[in-house]
Amino acid sequence: MEISIWMDYACPYCYVDFVRLQKVIQNLDLDKKIYLNIHAAQIDPGAPKTSANTTGQLLAIKDGLTKKEVLQRFEAIKELGQNAGVDIKYQDTRNTNTMDAHRLVQWVLHGLKNQDKAVKLANLLFKTYFTENKELADHEVLIDRAYQVGIDKAKTKKMLDSDEYRDLVIEQEDILQDRNINSVPYMVIDGHAYTGIQDESVLKEAINHAFYAVN
């Protein structure tokens, strides 16, 4: 069975939803029977390659907030992450372009045809952005994260230095536009669409129904 999910590695709700999805699949003992088809969806396609300020600093400048007030703004997201078992330091993130991060995952998933490594890499990219607060447009960061899941550095660099999989990323984003979907995460389970972050109970029911209906 296949589950398709559109997400961006700079989206905290995507991070939590992806973690919840994997947890439910594992708890149902279906991790070897479900194919996670990861699709790209850039929240900010025009984001720069590098950022001099953190998200918190930009917010403080824009709205004239103190550091304490900035932290309060992100408290709900931090708690959401904690409940999912991940550390989200949204105020310390650096908003940078995620196109190359998406290209990298698509290359691993479709070029190398390695779904396990693609999922591991996706998880690592979320952690890199939200916990380690690295720039996802930095090729050195991306090469290192690919290496951590067992992918050759030279091959990764060669792919990133090219334009490979850019068209695929755009095609996947166009699917959302065609469906009038303007936010992520967005998930399709057995033909049923789910927009926005989902409770584990909803995911469990959807996956159970879909899996046992087709098996």
N, C-alpha and C positions, 0 to 999 in steps of 0.2 A: 504494500500500500504506500502511496505517496502523499506527503503533506507539503504544500508549497507555502513559503513564508517570504513576504517582502519586508525588508528592514534596512535601517541605516546604522552604522556603527557609532554614530554620534547622537543616537536617540536613546535616552535612558529607559523609555517604556519598551522599546524594542529589546533592549538588554534583558529586562525583567521577564518579558513575555517569552523570549527564546529560552531562558533558564527554566521557566515554569514548564514550557512545552517539553523540554528534554527530561525534566524530572518526572512528569506524568508518563511519558513513554517508557522510561526506565522502571518506574513503579509498576507499570502494567506488563513488564517483561516483554516489551515489543521492540526494543532497541535494535534487534537484528532483523526485524520484519517490516520496519517502516523506513522509507527513503525520505530524508529531509531535503527538499529541493529549495535551496536558498536563492532568493532573487534580490536584486539591488534596488534601492530606492534612496536617492540622495535628498536629504531634507533641504540642504543649501548648496545647490550645484555651483553657485558663484562664490563659494567660500574661498579664501586665499590659501596659498600653499604654506604660509607660516603666519603665526600670530604673535604680536608683541605683548598682548594682554590676555589674561585669563577671562573666562566667562564672568566670573565674579567681579573682576576689575572693570570690565566693560559695563556691567550693570550698575556698579557704584558710580561710575562716571556719568552714565546716561540718566540715572534717577536720583543721583546725589545721596546714595545710601552709605551707611557706616558698614564696617566689616561684619558686625553682629547682625545688622539688618539683612545683609546679603545672605548670610548663613541661614537666617530664618526663612528666606525666600525658597531655599533649596531643601529645607528640612523634610518636607513631605516626600520628595524624591529619594532622599537619603534613607528614610525609614522604609520606603517601598523596596529599595535595594536590600536593606538589612533583612527584611522579611523573606526575601528570595535567596539570601545567603551570599550576596555580593556587596562589595564596598563601592558605592557611587559617590565620588567627590566632584559633583557637577560644577561647583563654584571654581574649581581649579582646572577645569578642562580648557583646552585651547582650540577654539573653533577653526578647523582647517578643512580643506577639501578632502572628501572621502572617495573620489572617483578611483584612485589607484588602489585603495584598500578593497573596493568592490571588484575591480579588475583582477586583483590577486586571488580573491576567493573564487571567482568564476573560472579562472584558469585552473585552479586546483580541482574544482568540481567537474568541469567539462573538458579541459585540456588534458589534465593528468588522470581524470576519471577516478578520483579518490574522494569519495563522499565522507569517509571518516576523518580524513585530514582537513577537509574543507570545514566540517563542523567544529573540529578542534581549533582551527585557525580563526573562525568566526568568534568563538568564545574568547580566544586570546586577544583579538582586536578590540572587543568590547572592554576587556580588562585593561588593555593598554591605554585606551582613551579615558575611561572613567575612574580607574583606580591608580594607574601609574601616571596619568595625565600627559601622555606623549602625543605628538602631532602625527596624525594618521596620513598626512601627505608626505612625510619624511621617508624616503626610500630606504634609508639605512634601518630605520625602525621596522619597516615592512619586511625587508630581507631577513632581519634577525628573527622576527616572529614566525616567518615561514620556515626558517631553519630550525626553530624550536619544535615544530611539528614534523620535522624530518624531511624537509625539502632543500635541495641543493641551492646554495647561495648564488652561484654563477648563473644557473638557469633562471632563478627568480629575478636577478638583476637584468638579465637579457629581456625577460618579458616586460618588466616595469619600464625599461628604457624604450620600449616600443609602444604602439597604440593598440596592441592586441586586446580584445575583449571590451574595448570601449563601446563599440557598436552594440554588443550584447547587453551591456549595462543600460544603454539608452533604450533598447528594445523592451527590456523588462520594465523600465519606468513608463514607457509608452502604454503598456498594458494597463497600468493603474489609471492613466489618463483616459483611456478608452472606457474604463469602468466607472469613471467619475469618482475615483478614490483620491482624496487629497491629504491623507494622513497615514502614517504607519505606526505600529505594525499592522500588517494585513495578511490574513492567513486563509488558505482554502483547504478544507478537509472533506474529502469525498464529495466535491462539488458544492459544498456549503461554505460561504464566505463569512469571515469574522474580522471586523474592523476594530482596531484599538486593542489595548491590553485586556487579556482574558483571565478570569479566575481559574485556578487549577481544576475546580469541580466542573466548569464548563468544558475545558479541554478534555478532561477524563471522559465525560459523557459523549462528547463528539467523536473522540477516537475509538472508544468502545463500540459505539453504534456503527461507525464506518468500517472498522476492522472486521467485526463479526458479521456485518452485512455482506461483505465481499469474500469471506472465507468460510 
